[in-house]
């Protein structure tokens, strides 16, 4: 595996996660790592995906598949609702759009 410096997960936590899986099963770390990234940042952005793919030596598309299949993961685009670039009168429209394409996101704080 490559350097983990660009991942938000501390190296010690990565080592602990890695120890849970035998050699050759790096792809099994995708979900635990994504969950931890989201816990730390509140979302998973493109830089996290690139860093995780590099760290685990798996194709980026493998991580994208997990993110698109499991609705508990929030992408950076969904955070745009909370940013000031979205006019206040449009935030509810944007939020309802994301809720429609990701119904489980509405349940999150």
Rosetta constraint file for C-alpha pairs under 8 A:
AtomPair CA 1 CA 54 HARMONIC 7.68 0.50
AtomPair CA 1 CA 55 HARMONIC 5.26 0.50
AtomPair CA 1 CA 56 HARMONIC 5.64 0.50
AtomPair CA 1 CA 57 HARMONIC 6.33 0.50
AtomPair CA 2 CA 54 HARMONIC 6.43 0.50
AtomPair CA 2 CA 55 HARMONIC 4.73 0.50
AtomPair CA 2 CA 56 HARMONIC 7.29 0.50
AtomPair CA 2 CA 57 HARMONIC 7.54 0.50
AtomPair CA 3 CA 55 HARMONIC 6.24 0.50
AtomPair CA 4 CA 11 HARMONIC 6.68 0.50
AtomPair CA 4 CA 51 HARMONIC 7.46 0.50
AtomPair CA 4 CA 55 HARMONIC 5.98 0.50
AtomPair CA 5 CA 11 HARMONIC 7.79 0.50
AtomPair CA 6 CA 48 HARMONIC 7.75 0.50
AtomPair CA 6 CA 51 HARMONIC 6.02 0.50
AtomPair CA 7 CA 37 HARMONIC 7.94 0.50
AtomPair CA 7 CA 48 HARMONIC 6.30 0.50
AtomPair CA 7 CA 51 HARMONIC 5.96 0.50
AtomPair CA 7 CA 52 HARMONIC 6.83 0.50
AtomPair CA 8 CA 37 HARMONIC 6.32 0.50
AtomPair CA 8 CA 40 HARMONIC 7.17 0.50
AtomPair CA 8 CA 41 HARMONIC 7.97 0.50
AtomPair CA 8 CA 48 HARMONIC 7.85 0.50
AtomPair CA 9 CA 13 HARMONIC 6.55 0.50
AtomPair CA 9 CA 14 HARMONIC 6.59 0.50
AtomPair CA 9 CA 33 HARMONIC 7.81 0.50
AtomPair CA 9 CA 36 HARMONIC 6.92 0.50
AtomPair CA 9 CA 37 HARMONIC 6.38 0.50
AtomPair CA 9 CA 40 HARMONIC 7.65 0.50
AtomPair CA 10 CA 14 HARMONIC 6.45 0.50
AtomPair CA 11 CA 15 HARMONIC 6.17 0.50
AtomPair CA 12 CA 16 HARMONIC 6.27 0.50
AtomPair CA 13 CA 17 HARMONIC 6.15 0.50
AtomPair CA 14 CA 18 HARMONIC 5.94 0.50
AtomPair CA 14 CA 33 HARMONIC 7.92 0.50
AtomPair CA 15 CA 19 HARMONIC 6.13 0.50
AtomPair CA 16 CA 20 HARMONIC 6.85 0.50
AtomPair CA 17 CA 21 HARMONIC 7.51 0.50
AtomPair CA 17 CA 29 HARMONIC 7.29 0.50
AtomPair CA 17 CA 32 HARMONIC 7.61 0.50
AtomPair CA 18 CA 26 HARMONIC 7.80 0.50
AtomPair CA 18 CA 29 HARMONIC 7.15 0.50
AtomPair CA 21 CA 25 HARMONIC 6.26 0.50
AtomPair CA 21 CA 26 HARMONIC 7.45 0.50
AtomPair CA 21 CA 28 HARMONIC 7.37 0.50
AtomPair CA 21 CA 29 HARMONIC 7.75 0.50
AtomPair CA 25 CA 29 HARMONIC 7.60 0.50
AtomPair CA 26 CA 30 HARMONIC 7.60 0.50
AtomPair CA 26 CA 56 HARMONIC 5.71 0.50
AtomPair CA 26 CA 57 HARMONIC 7.69 0.50
AtomPair CA 26 CA 58 HARMONIC 7.74 0.50
AtomPair CA 27 CA 56 HARMONIC 6.89 0.50
AtomPair CA 27 CA 58 HARMONIC 6.64 0.50
AtomPair CA 29 CA 33 HARMONIC 5.97 0.50
AtomPair CA 29 CA 56 HARMONIC 7.73 0.50
AtomPair CA 30 CA 34 HARMONIC 6.05 0.50
AtomPair CA 30 CA 52 HARMONIC 7.76 0.50
AtomPair CA 30 CA 56 HARMONIC 7.96 0.50
AtomPair CA 30 CA 63 HARMONIC 6.61 0.50
AtomPair CA 30 CA 66 HARMONIC 7.88 0.50
AtomPair CA 31 CA 35 HARMONIC 6.04 0.50
AtomPair CA 31 CA 66 HARMONIC 7.38 0.50
AtomPair CA 32 CA 36 HARMONIC 6.24 0.50
AtomPair CA 33 CA 37 HARMONIC 6.10 0.50
AtomPair CA 33 CA 52 HARMONIC 7.84 0.50
AtomPair CA 34 CA 38 HARMONIC 6.14 0.50
AtomPair CA 34 CA 44 HARMONIC 7.14 0.50
AtomPair CA 34 CA 73 HARMONIC 7.71 0.50
AtomPair CA 35 CA 39 HARMONIC 6.21 0.50
AtomPair CA 35 CA 73 HARMONIC 7.47 0.50
AtomPair CA 36 CA 40 HARMONIC 6.23 0.50
AtomPair CA 37 CA 41 HARMONIC 6.03 0.50
AtomPair CA 37 CA 42 HARMONIC 7.58 0.50
AtomPair CA 37 CA 43 HARMONIC 7.18 0.50
AtomPair CA 37 CA 44 HARMONIC 6.46 0.50
AtomPair CA 37 CA 48 HARMONIC 7.75 0.50
AtomPair CA 38 CA 42 HARMONIC 4.63 0.50
AtomPair CA 38 CA 43 HARMONIC 4.61 0.50
AtomPair CA 38 CA 44 HARMONIC 5.69 0.50
AtomPair CA 38 CA 73 HARMONIC 7.10 0.50
AtomPair CA 38 CA 74 HARMONIC 7.36 0.50
AtomPair CA 39 CA 43 HARMONIC 7.64 0.50
AtomPair CA 42 CA 74 HARMONIC 7.33 0.50
AtomPair CA 43 CA 73 HARMONIC 6.90 0.50
AtomPair CA 43 CA 74 HARMONIC 4.76 0.50
AtomPair CA 43 CA 75 HARMONIC 5.35 0.50
AtomPair CA 43 CA 76 HARMONIC 5.87 0.50
AtomPair CA 43 CA 79 HARMONIC 7.56 0.50
AtomPair CA 44 CA 48 HARMONIC 6.11 0.50
AtomPair CA 44 CA 49 HARMONIC 7.25 0.50
AtomPair CA 44 CA 73 HARMONIC 7.16 0.50
AtomPair CA 44 CA 74 HARMONIC 6.09 0.50
AtomPair CA 44 CA 75 HARMONIC 4.98 0.50
AtomPair CA 44 CA 76 HARMONIC 5.96 0.50
AtomPair CA 45 CA 49 HARMONIC 6.51 0.50
AtomPair CA 45 CA 75 HARMONIC 5.71 0.50
AtomPair CA 45 CA 76 HARMONIC 4.81 0.50
AtomPair CA 46 CA 50 HARMONIC 6.28 0.50
AtomPair CA 46 CA 76 HARMONIC 7.61 0.50
AtomPair CA 47 CA 51 HARMONIC 6.09 0.50
AtomPair CA 48 CA 52 HARMONIC 5.95 0.50
AtomPair CA 49 CA 53 HARMONIC 6.04 0.50
AtomPair CA 49 CA 60 HARMONIC 6.73 0.50
AtomPair CA 49 CA 63 HARMONIC 6.72 0.50
AtomPair CA 49 CA 64 HARMONIC 7.66 0.50
AtomPair CA 50 CA 54 HARMONIC 6.15 0.50
AtomPair CA 50 CA 60 HARMONIC 6.52 0.50
AtomPair CA 51 CA 55 HARMONIC 6.00 0.50
AtomPair CA 52 CA 56 HARMONIC 5.97 0.50
AtomPair CA 53 CA 57 HARMONIC 5.51 0.50
AtomPair CA 53 CA 58 HARMONIC 5.08 0.50
AtomPair CA 53 CA 59 HARMONIC 5.94 0.50
AtomPair CA 53 CA 60 HARMONIC 5.30 0.50
AtomPair CA 53 CA 63 HARMONIC 7.05 0.50
AtomPair CA 54 CA 58 HARMONIC 6.82 0.50
AtomPair CA 58 CA 62 HARMONIC 6.82 0.50
AtomPair CA 58 CA 63 HARMONIC 7.99 0.50
AtomPair CA 59 CA 63 HARMONIC 7.28 0.50
AtomPair CA 60 CA 64 HARMONIC 6.31 0.50
AtomPair CA 61 CA 65 HARMONIC 6.01 0.50
AtomPair CA 62 CA 66 HARMONIC 6.61 0.50
AtomPair CA 63 CA 67 HARMONIC 6.31 0.50
AtomPair CA 64 CA 68 HARMONIC 6.07 0.50
AtomPair CA 65 CA 69 HARMONIC 6.00 0.50
AtomPair CA 66 CA 70 HARMONIC 5.99 0.50
AtomPair CA 67 CA 71 HARMONIC 7.21 0.50
AtomPair CA 67 CA 73 HARMONIC 6.10 0.50
AtomPair CA 71 CA 102 HARMONIC 6.08 0.50
AtomPair CA 71 CA 103 HARMONIC 7.68 0.50
AtomPair CA 71 CA 104 HARMONIC 6.04 0.50
AtomPair CA 71 CA 105 HARMONIC 7.17 0.50
AtomPair CA 72 CA 104 HARMONIC 6.38 0.50
AtomPair CA 72 CA 105 HARMONIC 6.69 0.50
AtomPair CA 74 CA 78 HARMONIC 6.50 0.50
AtomPair CA 74 CA 79 HARMONIC 7.98 0.50
AtomPair CA 74 CA 105 HARMONIC 7.35 0.50
AtomPair CA 75 CA 79 HARMONIC 7.27 0.50
AtomPair CA 76 CA 80 HARMONIC 7.19 0.50
AtomPair CA 78 CA 95 HARMONIC 7.89 0.50
AtomPair CA 78 CA 98 HARMONIC 6.71 0.50
AtomPair CA 79 CA 83 HARMONIC 6.91 0.50
AtomPair CA 80 CA 85 HARMONIC 7.54 0.50
AtomPair CA 80 CA 86 HARMONIC 6.91 0.50
AtomPair CA 81 CA 86 HARMONIC 6.26 0.50
AtomPair CA 81 CA 91 HARMONIC 5.59 0.50
AtomPair CA 81 CA 94 HARMONIC 6.39 0.50
AtomPair CA 81 CA 95 HARMONIC 6.22 0.50
AtomPair CA 82 CA 86 HARMONIC 7.68 0.50
AtomPair CA 82 CA 91 HARMONIC 7.74 0.50
AtomPair CA 84 CA 88 HARMONIC 7.80 0.50
AtomPair CA 86 CA 90 HARMONIC 6.43 0.50
AtomPair CA 86 CA 91 HARMONIC 6.16 0.50
AtomPair CA 87 CA 91 HARMONIC 6.48 0.50
AtomPair CA 88 CA 92 HARMONIC 7.94 0.50
AtomPair CA 90 CA 94 HARMONIC 6.27 0.50
AtomPair CA 91 CA 95 HARMONIC 5.92 0.50
AtomPair CA 92 CA 96 HARMONIC 5.98 0.50
AtomPair CA 93 CA 97 HARMONIC 6.29 0.50
AtomPair CA 94 CA 98 HARMONIC 6.41 0.50
AtomPair CA 95 CA 99 HARMONIC 6.09 0.50
AtomPair CA 96 CA 100 HARMONIC 6.11 0.50
AtomPair CA 97 CA 101 HARMONIC 6.45 0.50
AtomPair CA 98 CA 102 HARMONIC 5.76 0.50
AtomPair CA 98 CA 103 HARMONIC 7.69 0.50
AtomPair CA 98 CA 105 HARMONIC 7.68 0.50
AtomPair CA 99 CA 103 HARMONIC 4.77 0.50
AtomPair CA 99 CA 104 HARMONIC 7.32 0.50
AtomPair CA 99 CA 105 HARMONIC 6.03 0.50
AtomPair CA 99 CA 106 HARMONIC 5.53 0.50
AtomPair CA 102 CA 106 HARMONIC 7.70 0.50
AtomPair CA 103 CA 107 HARMONIC 7.71 0.50
AtomPair CA 104 CA 108 HARMONIC 7.22 0.50
